[in-house]
Amino acid sequence: MNQPVLWDELTWEQLTALREQGMNLVILPVGATEQHGLHLPVGVDTFSAIAVAHGVSAQTGIPVLPALPYGCSLGHSKKWAGTVSLRPETLATLVLEIAEWVYSAGFSRLLLLNGHVTNWAPLRCGLENVRHTYPDLRIALRSLWEISPRIHEFYHQDAANFHANCAETSVMLALRPDLVQMDKAMDEPDRSASCFFAYTVNHESVHGAVGSPSKGDRAFGEQILQLCIDELSTQLKKALTEGTPLEELPPPAMH
């Protein structure tokens, strides 16, 4: 199996050679540091984003930037120790400033690979700022559970507002079983499903989890990860040469 191409392990000369050989896309994994119930470590979202990014890189040769281990986790409140959150505007600014240096290095396509639900809005704002500031830099945002409809179903099967649930527990059992305390997994229903307003997790969950982590299974986690890697690799192989919708219009008919 090929090894992932990691930005921080390369010299400037090697990165320049990658670009000159035609590689124009870079992946930025974005995770979070936040409580994940009684049974999972606070780095779940970062571990999962890195694992998928590295797996995709091994299949495609697309370089992966060092992951952002902090995200927008304000919704987890300060009830439970471990959460370290950025403000949404801070995360959006980080995206813009990182994109500046990716673009200046000669790379013209950037994927924000998101591992945490409430990172999405700040990352989307970052995307808008990048797209406006660097019109020649093509930027995309994908969350792990958005990669395909089947993956979305896997993540949401036990809770629409999932957190430390069956899927995330299964992924961690596949990645870092040494960090999972299954004897402490506490199932909790998705109490926010019928709510009109948005509530922080400490108003929705007793122990910090939403879903059925007790059903976590290593084989299921391996299936989720492999599907994420395979599906995203296929998409990115096409994205490497994707033109704008107008560029891809068929040529006008000759009269």
C-alpha positions in Angstrom: 0.0 0.0 0.0 1.2 3.5 -0.8 2.0 5.9 2.0 0.2 9.2 2.4 1.9 12.4 1.1 2.2 14.6 4.2 2.9 18.3 3.7 4.9 18.7 6.9 7.2 15.8 6.1 8.3 17.3 2.8 10.9 19.9 2.0 10.1 23.1 0.0 11.9 21.6 -2.9 9.8 18.4 -2.8 6.6 20.4 -2.5 7.6 22.5 -5.5 8.4 19.3 -7.5 4.9 17.9 -6.6 3.3 21.1 -8.0 5.5 21.1 -11.1 4.5 17.4 -11.8 0.9 18.5 -12.0 -0.4 18.0 -8.5 -2.7 21.0 -7.8 -4.9 19.9 -4.9 -4.3 19.9 -1.2 -6.4 18.5 1.7 -6.8 20.3 5.0 -8.3 18.0 7.7 -10.3 20.0 10.3 -11.2 18.3 13.5 -12.1 19.4 17.0 -11.1 19.0 20.7 -14.2 18.4 22.6 -15.9 16.0 25.1 -17.2 12.8 23.6 -19.2 11.3 26.4 -17.8 9.0 29.1 -16.2 6.5 26.8 -14.4 8.4 24.0 -11.4 10.7 24.0 -11.7 14.4 23.2 -9.8 14.0 19.9 -12.4 11.8 18.0 -13.2 14.3 15.3 -9.5 15.0 14.6 -8.5 11.4 14.6 -11.3 10.5 12.1 -10.6 13.4 9.7 -6.9 12.6 9.7 -7.5 8.9 9.0 -9.7 9.6 6.0 -7.4 12.3 4.6 -4.3 10.1 4.9 -6.2 7.1 3.4 -7.2 9.3 0.5 -3.7 10.6 0.0 -2.3 7.1 -0.1 -4.7 6.3 -2.9 -4.4 9.5 -4.9 -1.1 11.1 -4.0 -2.8 14.3 -3.0 -0.8 16.0 -0.2 -2.4 16.5 3.2 -1.7 19.6 5.3 -1.2 19.3 9.1 -4.7 19.0 10.6 -6.4 21.7 12.6 -7.2 20.0 16.0 -9.4 22.8 17.2 -12.8 23.7 15.8 -16.0 25.5 16.7 -17.2 23.5 19.7 -19.0 26.2 21.6 -22.2 24.1 21.7 -20.5 21.6 24.0 -20.5 24.2 26.8 -18.1 24.2 29.7 -20.0 21.6 31.7 -17.5 18.8 30.9 -13.8 19.2 30.9 -11.7 18.7 27.8 -13.4 20.9 25.2 -11.2 23.6 23.7 -13.2 25.7 21.2 -12.5 28.4 18.7 -15.0 31.1 17.9 -16.6 30.6 14.5 -15.0 33.8 13.1 -11.6 32.5 14.2 -12.0 29.3 12.4 -13.2 31.1 9.3 -10.2 33.4 9.4 -7.8 30.4 9.9 -9.1 28.9 6.6 -8.5 32.2 4.8 -5.0 32.6 6.1 -4.0 29.0 5.4 -5.5 29.3 1.9 -3.2 32.3 1.3 -0.1 30.2 1.8 -1.4 27.2 -0.1 -2.1 29.5 -3.1 1.2 31.2 -2.8 2.9 27.8 -3.0 1.3 27.3 -6.4 -1.5 24.9 -5.5 -4.9 25.9 -7.0 -7.3 23.5 -5.4 -8.1 23.1 -1.7 -10.4 20.6 0.1 -11.6 21.4 3.6 -12.2 17.9 5.1 -14.4 18.4 8.1 -14.7 15.9 11.0 -17.0 17.9 13.4 -20.7 18.9 12.7 -20.7 22.5 14.0 -17.5 23.3 12.1 -19.5 23.4 8.9 -20.9 27.0 9.1 -17.6 28.6 10.0 -15.8 26.6 7.3 -18.4 27.6 4.8 -17.8 31.2 5.7 -14.1 30.6 5.3 -14.8 29.1 1.9 -16.8 32.2 0.9 -13.9 34.5 1.9 -11.3 32.4 0.1 -13.4 32.2 -3.1 -13.8 36.0 -3.0 -10.2 36.8 -2.1 -8.5 34.2 -4.4 -10.8 33.8 -7.4 -8.3 31.4 -9.1 -8.2 29.0 -6.0 -10.9 26.4 -6.2 -12.1 25.4 -2.8 -14.5 22.7 -1.6 -15.9 21.7 1.8 -16.9 18.1 2.7 -17.8 16.7 6.0 -17.1 13.0 6.5 -20.8 12.1 6.8 -21.6 14.0 3.6 -19.2 12.1 1.3 -22.0 9.8 0.1 -25.7 9.0 1.0 -24.6 5.6 2.3 -22.1 7.1 4.7 -24.6 9.7 5.8 -27.0 6.8 6.7 -24.3 5.0 8.7 -23.6 8.1 10.8 -27.2 9.0 11.4 -28.8 5.7 11.9 -29.2 6.0 15.7 -29.5 9.8 16.0 -30.0 12.8 13.6 -28.0 15.0 16.0 -25.4 12.3 16.6 -22.4 12.7 19.0 -20.2 9.9 20.3 -22.8 7.5 18.9 -22.6 4.1 17.3 -20.7 5.3 14.2 -18.2 7.5 16.0 -17.6 4.8 18.6 -17.1 2.2 15.8 -14.6 4.4 14.0 -12.6 4.9 17.1 -12.7 1.1 17.8 -11.1 0.7 14.3 -8.6 3.5 14.8 -7.6 3.6 18.4 -9.3 0.9 20.5 -6.9 1.6 23.3 -8.6 4.9 23.8 -12.2 3.6 23.9 -13.8 2.6 27.3 -16.8 0.5 26.1 -17.7 -0.3 29.7 -18.6 3.4 30.2 -20.6 3.8 27.0 -24.0 5.3 27.8 -26.8 5.4 25.3 -28.9 8.5 25.2 -31.8 9.4 22.8 -31.7 12.3 20.5 -33.8 14.6 22.7 -33.4 17.6 20.4 -35.1 15.9 17.4 -38.5 17.6 18.0 -37.2 20.9 19.3 -37.7 24.2 17.4 -34.7 26.0 19.0 -31.0 25.1 19.0 -29.7 24.0 22.4 -26.2 23.3 23.7 -25.3 19.7 24.4 -25.5 20.2 28.2 -29.2 20.9 27.7 -29.7 17.8 25.6 -27.5 15.1 27.1 -26.8 13.9 30.6 -23.4 12.4 29.9 -22.4 14.2 26.7 -23.3 11.5 24.1 -26.3 11.3 21.7 -27.1 8.0 20.1 -26.3 4.3 20.9 -22.5 4.0 21.5 -23.1 0.6 23.2 -23.7 -0.8 19.7 -20.2 0.3 18.5 -18.4 -2.4 16.5 -14.9 -2.4 15.2 -15.8 -4.0 11.9 -18.5 -1.4 11.3 -15.9 1.3 12.0 -13.5 -0.2 9.5 -16.4 -0.3 6.9 -17.2 3.4 7.5 -13.6 4.4 7.2 -12.9 2.4 4.0 -16.0 3.6 2.4 -15.1 7.2 3.2 -11.6 6.7 1.8 -12.8 4.9 -1.4 -15.7 7.2 -2.2 -13.7 10.4 -1.6 -10.7 9.2 -3.5 -12.9 8.5 -6.5 -14.4 12.0 -6.3 -11.1 13.7 -5.9 -9.5 11.9 -8.9 -12.2 13.7 -11.0 -11.8 16.9 -9.1 -8.1 17.2 -10.0 -9.1 18.1 -13.5 -12.6 19.6 -13.0 -13.4 22.7 -14.9 -16.0 25.3 -14.1 -19.6 24.5 -15.3 -19.1 26.9 -18.2 -15.7 25.5 -19.1 -17.2 22.1 -19.4 -20.0 23.1 -21.7 -19.9 21.4 -25.1 -18.4 23.6 -27.9 -21.0 25.4 -29.9 -22.2 23.6 -33.0 -20.6 24.7 -36.3 -23.0 26.2 -38.9 
